[in-house]
Amino acid sequence: MKLLDKAERIRIYIGEDDKYKGVPLAEAIVREARKLGLAGATVFRGMSGFGANSLIHTNKILRLSEDLPVVVEIVEHPDRLRPLLTILDEMMKEGMITREPVDVIAYRHSKS
C-alpha cells in the first residue's frame, strides 16, 4: 500500500442552493475535481448551520426554503490541490474554504 507522502484536506463550506452556471455548486466542484484527476471528493449535507450573514438554515419541516449547509471535502497532495483552489476562487461567490494537513493511513480502490 502506497501512502501519500504529504496530504492536505480542503473543506468547502457552501449552501445547498448555491449555483455555478446553473448547476448546483457542490456538483460543479466535484466535477472539476474529477476533471483534474484528484483522488476523490465527498459532499456532506448538514442539518443546520449559519454562515457570515448569521442567517440560520435548518431542515425544520415548516421552513419553505431550507438552503441547508453543504461541505465538499477533498484530500490530495497540496500541489494537486492548487489548480482547484484557483478554480474555486472563480466558482464561489460566498462560502468558506479551509485547508489542513492530514495523515493518510490507507487509500485503496478496486481494480474493476
Backbone hydrogen bonds in HBPLUS format (Angstrom, degrees):
<---DONOR---> <-ACCEPTOR-->    atom                        ^
c    i                          cat <-CA-CA->   ^        H-A-AA   ^      H-
h    n   atom  resd res      DA  || num        DHA   H-A  angle D-A-AA Bond
n    s   type  num  typ     dist DA aas  dist angle  dist       angle   num
A0102-VAL N   A0007-ALA O   3.05 MM  95  5.60 164.1  2.07 132.6 133.1     1
A0008-GLU N   A0076-GLU O   2.86 MM  68  5.69 163.5  1.88 154.8 156.9     2
A0076-GLU N   A0008-GLU O   3.00 MM  68  5.69 156.9  2.05 156.9 162.5     3
A0009-ARG N   A0100-GLU O   2.78 MM  91  5.44 161.5  1.81 161.1 166.0     4
A0100-GLU N   A0009-ARG O   3.01 MM  91  5.44 150.1  2.11 144.0 153.5     5
A0010-ILE N   A0074-ILE O   2.86 MM  64  5.43 160.4  1.90 158.0 163.0     6
A0074-ILE N   A0010-ILE O   3.02 MM  64  5.43 159.0  2.07 154.1 160.0     7
A0011-ARG N   A0098-THR O   3.00 MM  87  5.21 152.0  2.08 133.3 141.0     8
A0098-THR N   A0011-ARG O   2.85 MM  87  5.21 157.5  1.90 147.7 155.4     9
A0012-ILE N   A0072-VAL O   2.83 MM  60  5.02 157.3  1.88 145.8 153.5    10
A0072-VAL N   A0012-ILE O   2.95 MM  60  5.02 156.3  2.01 136.2 142.9    11
A0013-TYR N   A0096-MET O   2.72 MM  83  5.07 165.4  1.74 162.0 165.2    12
A0096-MET N   A0013-TYR O   3.02 MM  83  5.07 152.0  2.10 136.5 144.7    13
A0014-ILE N   A0070-VAL O   2.89 MM  56  5.30 171.8  1.90 160.4 163.2    14
A0070-VAL N   A0014-ILE O   2.86 MM  56  5.30 162.2  1.89 152.3 148.9    15
A0018-ASP N   A0015-GLY O   3.08 MM   3  5.32 160.8  2.12 109.9 116.0    16
A0016-GLU N   A0068-LEU O   2.74 MM  52  5.23 145.2  1.86 154.5 166.4    17
A0025-LEU N   A0018-ASP O   2.85 MM   7  5.46 173.4  1.85 132.5 132.4    18
A0020-TYR N   A0023-VAL O   2.77 MM   3  5.27 153.5  1.84 150.7 159.5    19
A0023-VAL N   A0020-TYR O   3.11 MM   3  5.27 166.5  2.13 111.6 115.3    20
A0027-GLU N   A0024-PRO O   3.04 MM   3  5.41 116.7  2.46 106.5 121.1    21
A0028-ALA N   A0024-PRO O   2.99 MM   4  6.32 157.2  2.04 153.5 160.9    22
A0029-ILE N   A0025-LEU O   2.87 MM   4  6.11 154.4  1.93 154.3 160.8    23
A0030-VAL N   A0026-ALA O   3.06 MM   4  6.32 161.4  2.10 148.7 153.1    24
A0031-ARG N   A0027-GLU O   2.99 MM   4  6.23 158.7  2.03 149.1 155.1    25
A0032-GLU N   A0028-ALA O   3.01 MM   4  6.25 155.9  2.07 145.2 151.4    26
A0033-ALA N   A0029-ILE O   2.92 MM   4  6.19 159.4  1.97 152.7 158.4    27
A0034-ARG N   A0030-VAL O   2.99 MM   4  6.23 154.4  2.06 147.8 154.5    28
A0035-LYS N   A0031-ARG O   2.91 MM   4  6.18 157.3  1.96 148.4 154.8    29
A0036-LEU N   A0032-GLU O   3.01 MM   4  6.24 147.1  2.12 146.0 154.4    30
A0038-LEU N   A0033-ALA O   3.09 MM   5  5.56 168.3  2.11 162.2 158.5    31
A0037-GLY N   A0034-ARG O   2.92 MM   3  5.00 155.0  1.98 104.4 112.4    32
A0042-THR N   A0073-GLU O   2.99 MM  31  5.28 154.1  2.06 146.3 154.6    33
A0073-GLU N   A0042-THR O   2.78 MM  31  5.28 164.1  1.81 157.3 162.7    34
A0044-PHE N   A0071-VAL O   2.74 MM  27  5.08 164.4  1.77 153.5 159.1    35
A0071-VAL N   A0044-PHE O   2.83 MM  27  5.08 159.4  1.87 145.7 152.5    36
A0046-GLY N   A0069-PRO O   2.70 MM  23  5.02 171.9  1.71 152.0 153.3    37
A0049-GLY N   A0057-HIS O   2.92 MM   8  5.43 143.1  2.06 150.1 157.3    38
A0057-HIS N   A0049-GLY O   2.78 MM   8  5.43 171.5  1.79 170.0 172.9    39
A0054-SER N   A0051-GLY O   2.95 MM   3  5.35 163.1  1.97 118.4 123.7    40
A0063-ARG N   A0060-LYS O   3.19 MM   3  5.80 165.4  2.21 120.9 125.4    41
A0080-ARG N   A0077-HIS O   2.91 MM   3  5.41 131.4  2.15 114.4 127.4    42
A0081-LEU N   A0077-HIS O   3.20 MM   4  6.52 131.1  2.45 146.6 159.7    43
A0081-LEU N   A0078-PRO O   3.13 MM   3  5.09 137.4  2.32  96.3 108.3    44
A0082-ARG N   A0078-PRO O   3.28 MM   4  6.49 138.7  2.46 148.1 156.9    45
A0084-LEU N   A0081-LEU O   3.00 MM   3  5.36 117.4  2.40 108.6 124.2    46
A0085-LEU N   A0081-LEU O   3.03 MM   4  6.34 157.0  2.09 158.7 166.1    47
A0086-THR N   A0082-ARG O   3.21 MM   4  6.54 149.8  2.30 150.4 158.0    48
A0087-ILE N   A0083-PRO O   3.12 MM   4  6.45 156.7  2.18 146.4 152.3    49
A0088-LEU N   A0084-LEU O   2.81 MM   4  6.07 157.3  1.86 156.4 163.2    50
A0089-ASP N   A0085-LEU O   3.23 MM   4  6.39 142.6  2.38 137.3 145.1    51
A0090-GLU N   A0087-ILE O   3.04 MM   3  5.45 133.3  2.26 107.1 118.5    52
A0091-MET N   A0087-ILE O   3.04 MM   4  6.34 156.5  2.10 148.0 155.5    53
A0092-MET N   A0088-LEU O   2.94 MM   4  5.78 165.2  1.97 156.0 156.0    54
